[in-house]
Structure formats: C-alpha cells, structure tokens
Amino acid sequence: MAETLTATAAPEAPPIRRTLWGAILVLAIAVTAGATMRTVFSPLQEAAKQTLGLSDVQLGLIQGVAVAVPMALIALPLGWLADHSNRVRILIGLSVVWTAGMALTAFAQDFNLLFVARMLAGAAGNFVVPVAISVAADMCMPERRGRSLLLLSLGNVVGGALAFAIGGALLGAVMENSAPSLMGLEPWRSVSLWFAIGSAVLTLPLLLLREPERHEVEQANAAVKAVAKALWARRGFLVPLFVGQVGVVMADMAAAVWAAPVLVRNYGLTPAEFGGWMGGGLLLAGVVGSVIGGFGADWGHRRKRRGGILTAALIAAVIAVPASLYPLMPSTELFGLAFTVLMIAGTVAGLVTATAIAVLVPNEERGLCLGAFMILGALIGIGLAPLVVTTASQALGGESQLALALAVTSVVIGVLSLAGFWLAMRNAPRPVAD
C-alpha cells in the first residue's frame, strides 16, 4: 500500500501511555447533546403535525431529507478537515449549529422553516459522532479503543433516550401546566426552546478540551487523491462494512421517526405515557449495547483472526432481524421488549464498526473514510429510511398501514445488513501499526 502513495512519511507521534478518560468524558457529553438535539423532535412531531397541518410525507422529509442533504454535501469536506485541522474547534462549531437549530424549531411557523431548523439540529448532531471518534482514537491505545469508544456510544444512545424520556415528560408537564411554558409558546415549541437552552449549557465543557497528538499516521499531509486511492484499495472491506452499518442506521432511523406515531395511532398512547419507558428502553439498550460492543470489539481484536473485530457486529445483525417485528407485537410490553433488543443490536453493531475503522484504517484516512460513510448513511440511512416506510405504507393501503410497513422494511434492511457484515469480516485488512 505504501509504495502506491507519494506523500512523505509522517513523523512518529509520542506513544500513548494512558487513556485520557476525562477528555473522553467531555467528548461523550458532546455526543450526548448532539444525539438529544437531533432526536427530540420525534416525541414532539405528532403535536407539531397537528399545529402546522403536516402530512406523514412532510414529516418524513423533515426527519430524513432535511438531515441527509446537508450531511451528503458537507461530509467529505468535514472529514478532510477532521484529518488535517483542529477537531475540537469543529466540535464547538457543531454544538453552536445544533443549538441554533433547536431554537429555530421552537419558532418555526411553517413547513419550510421547520425543515431548515431540523436540518441544522439533525445534521450537526450527526456530524459530531465521527469527529469525536477521530479525537478519542488518539487518546488511547488500539487494544483499549473499543472500551474508550464505549463512552461515546453510551453518549449517542443516552442522548436519544433523554430525548424521548425528558421530551415526552416535559411535553406532558407543559400541557398540564405543571411546568412553565417559555414565552407563552405552545407546549411542543416550549419544549424545543428548553432543549436549546440546555444545549447551550452543554457546549461549555468543550471549551476546556485540547487537541491531542495524532497517532497511527502512515502518510503526513497526504493529498486528497492519495488518501482516496488508499481508501479505494480497501474497498473489499469498506464497501460491505458500509452496507452493514448503513442498514443499522436505516433501522435505527426508521424506529426513531415512526415508533412514536405507531404507539400513538395503533396502541392509543400519548407521548407522556410512552416517553418514559421508551426512553428507559433506549437507555438500557445504550448501556448494554455499548458494554457488549466495546468489550466485544476488544475481544475480537485480540483473537488476531482476520475480521475478528467484527464478530460481535455479525452476531448483533443476526439478532436484529426478528427484533425488527416490534411494530406488530400484540402488546406494548412486547413492543417495548423487541424495540429494546433491536436498539441493543444496533448499538453493538455501530460501536464495533466505529472501532474497526479506528483500528483498521490509518489515522490520515479515518476522517475521509467516516465522511464517505456519512454520505451513504445520510442519503440512504437517514434520507431514505423514513420515506421508504411511508412509501411502503402507501403501497399497503395508506397511513393506517404504518406499523406493517415499518416491520417489513426493517426486516429487509436487517437481512442486507447481516450480509454486509459477513462480507466485511471475510475481507478485513490487518490492524494498522502505531
């Protein structure tokens, strides 16, 4: 591989002697904030739909395309910046953007403004993950990378859990006048503004973070063409890995957008009634999935077998297929159980994938690699997933068939994801030396 690249060799970075857990905790807080701000509209969307007279298709556009388009346009430039500039400053900028998006959500008066608001909050909230992974990877040894990224994975899922639990509970409290309505806004708008204020506060810890030394660099100041060529040489591993992980993103996105409407329409629940236990299920999934994924990735890495680091992801993909039937469960208890199992599987697969990239892809290629993944994840996983479900429901008979459409599409996506992880294991490269 090295002889195909013309860039000069990188100077050796000082060896990592200890994991910087305090700094990684700050990164986890940033990931938590981003995940919360991009997800919190889900328990509020039915109320917004009634206020603004939106259709399911418009909700799908707001929750999917609004996030996917900017991610697809900016992912590669942002990935390049993450590889060649100060990543901490990027994280601070992203936090400012998603905070502004949440504030604009509170004051949006029509579909167009709400589309822009969710574009800012959703895209920035998703961008924080690959940048934080890039920073955290330089704060620990490769053999401990799965456990260090565990905190980031926890933050990502805890953020979604908080969005449902706090968002649903706060919406109910404002509607019942047991919590203050800011500036006399409607309950869902007031909740959005409360979250914007909280987001601004959570930006402060990032100001204390310092950019770490870069490790595992094969080429210093490599040109875009050289890095792209190097990534293309790894396509036998990266393409199926992206297929597997994009499937996970699609299933998670479909659940994040449409699980709440299914609970309202098919099970007769309100956000205040299901927000708590749904948030609790997401929190449980985040903790359990992150622990399994983090230790599973490190265990697989120690096996020294080709693609062994992806073993836990493959197992999780197998479990995710039957769990995808959660929208058709005969009771809310079984719905919650299957939904939680699916989220656990998705968390495991996502963390293992991130660890595999952090271990098997050289430092100077990681940002661009994750940027390329974000384009696929945005266009297919985020942009198409909500619309695929609504299209399927229309084909099956209309909005009343949302639950069936969600189950069918989730199962199909799960099978494709399983095939992707299996091929990625077979074609995985050897770990990159420090």
DAGITA-V922590 format. One record per residue. N is the residue number from 0. SS is DSSP state (H for helix, E for strand, C for the rest). D_CENTER is the distance of its C-alpha to the mean C-alpha in whole Angstrom. Layout:
<<N/SS/D_CENTER> <N/SS/D_CENTER>>
This chain:
<<0/C/31> <1/H/32> <2/H/36> <3/H/34> <4/C/32> <5/C/35> <6/C/33> <7/C/34> <8/E/33> <9/C/31> <10/C/33> <11/C/32> <12/C/30> <13/C/31> <14/C/30> <15/C/28> <16/C/30> <17/C/27> <18/C/24> <19/C/23> <20/H/22> <21/H/22> <22/H/20> <23/H/17> <24/H/18> <25/H/18> <26/H/14> <27/H/13> <28/H/14> <29/H/13> <30/H/9> <31/H/10> <32/H/12> <33/H/9> <34/H/7> <35/H/11> <36/H/12> <37/H/9> <38/H/10> <39/C/13> <40/H/15> <41/H/15> <42/H/17> <43/H/19> <44/H/19> <45/H/22> <46/H/24> <47/H/23> <48/H/24> <49/H/28> <50/H/28> <51/H/28> <52/C/29> <53/C/26> <54/C/25> <55/H/23> <56/H/22> <57/H/22> <58/H/19> <59/H/17> <60/H/18> <61/H/17> <62/H/13> <63/H/13> <64/H/15> <65/H/15> <66/H/12> <67/H/12> <68/H/16> <69/H/15> <70/H/12> <71/H/15> <72/H/18> <73/H/16> <74/H/14> <75/H/17> <76/H/19> <77/H/16> <78/H/16> <79/H/20> <80/H/20> <81/H/18> <82/H/20> <83/H/23> <84/C/23> <85/C/22> <86/H/18> <87/H/19> <88/H/20> <89/H/17> <90/H/15> <91/H/18> <92/H/18> <93/H/15> <94/H/15> <95/H/18> <96/H/17> <97/H/14> <98/H/17> <99/H/20> <100/H/17> <101/H/18> <102/H/21> <103/H/22> <104/H/20> <105/H/23> <106/H/26> <107/C/25> <108/C/28> <109/C/27> <110/H/24> <111/H/24> <112/H/24> <113/H/21> <114/H/19> <115/H/20> <116/H/18> <117/H/15> <118/H/15> <119/H/15> <120/H/13> <121/H/10> <122/H/10> <123/H/11> <124/H/8> <125/H/6> <126/H/9> <127/H/9> <128/H/7> <129/H/9> <130/H/12> <131/H/12> <132/H/12> <133/H/15> <134/H/17> <135/H/16> <136/H/17> <137/C/21> <138/C/21> <139/C/22> <140/C/24> <141/H/22> <142/H/24> <143/H/22> <144/H/18> <145/H/17> <146/H/18> <147/H/17> <148/H/13> <149/H/14> <150/H/14> <151/H/11> <152/H/9> <153/H/11> <154/H/10> <155/H/6> <156/H/8> <157/H/11> <158/H/10> <159/H/9> <160/H/13> <161/H/14> <162/H/14> <163/H/15> <164/H/18> <165/H/19> <166/H/18> <167/H/20> <168/H/23> <169/H/24> <170/H/24> <171/H/27> <172/H/28> <173/H/29> <174/H/30> <175/C/32> <176/C/33> <177/C/33> <178/C/30> <179/C/31> <180/C/30> <181/H/30> <182/H/32> <183/H/33> <184/C/30> <185/C/29> <186/H/27> <187/H/23> <188/H/24> <189/H/25> <190/H/22> <191/H/20> <192/H/23> <193/H/22> <194/H/19> <195/H/19> <196/H/22> <197/H/20> <198/H/17> <199/H/20> <200/H/22> <201/H/18> <202/C/19> <203/H/22> <204/H/21> <205/H/20> <206/H/23> <207/H/24> <208/C/22> <209/C/24> <210/C/23> <211/C/24> <212/C/26> <213/C/24> <214/C/25> <215/C/25> <216/C/26> <217/C/28> <218/E/29> <219/C/29> <220/C/29> <221/C/28> <222/C/29> <223/H/26> <224/H/28> <225/H/28> <226/H/25> <227/H/24> <228/H/27> <229/H/26> <230/H/22> <231/H/24> <232/H/26> <233/C/24> <234/H/23> <235/H/24> <236/H/21> <237/H/18> <238/H/19> <239/H/19> <240/H/16> <241/H/14> <242/H/15> <243/H/14> <244/H/10> <245/H/10> <246/H/12> <247/H/10> <248/H/7> <249/H/10> <250/H/11> <251/H/8> <252/H/9> <253/H/12> <254/H/13> <255/H/11> <256/H/13> <257/H/16> <258/H/17> <259/H/18> <260/H/21> <261/H/22> <262/H/23> <263/H/24> <264/H/26> <265/C/27> <266/C/27> <267/C/29> <268/C/26> <269/C/26> <270/H/22> <271/H/24> <272/H/25> <273/H/22> <274/H/20> <275/H/21> <276/H/21> <277/H/18> <278/H/16> <279/H/18> <280/H/17> <281/H/13> <282/H/14> <283/H/16> <284/H/14> <285/H/12> <286/H/15> <287/H/17> <288/H/14> <289/H/13> <290/H/17> <291/H/17> <292/H/15> <293/H/16> <294/H/20> <295/H/19> <296/H/18> <297/H/21> <298/H/23> <299/H/23> <300/H/23> <301/H/26> <302/C/28> <303/C/28> <304/C/28> <305/C/27> <306/C/23> <307/H/23> <308/H/20> <309/H/18> <310/H/21> <311/H/18> <312/H/16> <313/H/19> <314/H/20> <315/H/17> <316/H/17> <317/H/20> <318/H/20> <319/H/17> <320/H/19> <321/H/22> <322/H/19> <323/H/18> <324/H/21> <325/H/20> <326/H/21> <327/H/25> <328/C/26> <329/C/29> <330/C/28> <331/H/25> <332/H/26> <333/H/25> <334/H/22> <335/H/20> <336/H/21> <337/H/20> <338/H/17> <339/H/16> <340/H/17> <341/H/15> <342/H/12> <343/H/13> <344/H/14> <345/H/10> <346/H/9> <347/H/12> <348/H/12> <349/H/8> <350/H/10> <351/H/13> <352/H/12> <353/H/11> <354/H/14> <355/H/16> <356/H/15> <357/H/16> <358/H/19> <359/H/21> <360/C/20> <361/C/22> <362/H/21> <363/H/22> <364/H/20> <365/H/17> <366/H/16> <367/H/17> <368/H/16> <369/H/12> <370/H/13> <371/H/15> <372/H/12> <373/H/10> <374/H/13> <375/H/13> <376/H/9> <377/H/10> <378/H/14> <379/H/13> <380/H/10> <381/H/10> <382/H/13> <383/H/15> <384/H/14> <385/H/15> <386/H/18> <387/H/19> <388/H/19> <389/H/21> <390/H/23> <391/H/24> <392/H/25> <393/H/27> <394/H/29> <395/H/29> <396/C/31> <397/C/29> <398/H/27> <399/H/28> <400/H/27> <401/H/23> <402/H/23> <403/H/25> <404/H/23> <405/H/19> <406/H/21> <407/H/22> <408/H/19> <409/H/17> <410/H/20> <411/H/20> <412/H/17> <413/H/17> <414/H/20> <415/H/19> <416/H/16> <417/H/19> <418/H/21> <419/H/18> <420/H/18> <421/H/22> <422/H/23> <423/H/20> <424/H/22> <425/H/25> <426/C/25> <427/C/23> <428/C/25> <429/C/26> <430/C/25> <431/C/25> <432/C/28> <433/C/28>>
